[in-house]
Amino acid sequence: MCSHRARNTILSLTNSSGCLIDDPKAVKQEILGYYARLLRTAFDGKVDAMPTLNLAIQSKVLVHFSDQLIAPVTEHEILLSELFG
């Protein structure tokens, strides 16, 4: 079984130009830049940016997985985390 930390680690990604990034600092900067651009675009001159954010998220994450991301943590998951985390 993978540890919680290992499952939540991004080792590399491909940027919008198609370049593979595998340096941890560059990966972090790419992620921060992506969300900064997303939020800047979503909030520029708009009172309610949630529809824009929802569209951006839905285009990247399948509904099944997005439901898991916003689901409350269960007691069972907490116990598993304490046992194997």
Beta strands, then each sheet from edge to edge (+ up, - down):
strand 1: 13-14
strand 2: 20-21
sheet 1: 1+ 2-
end
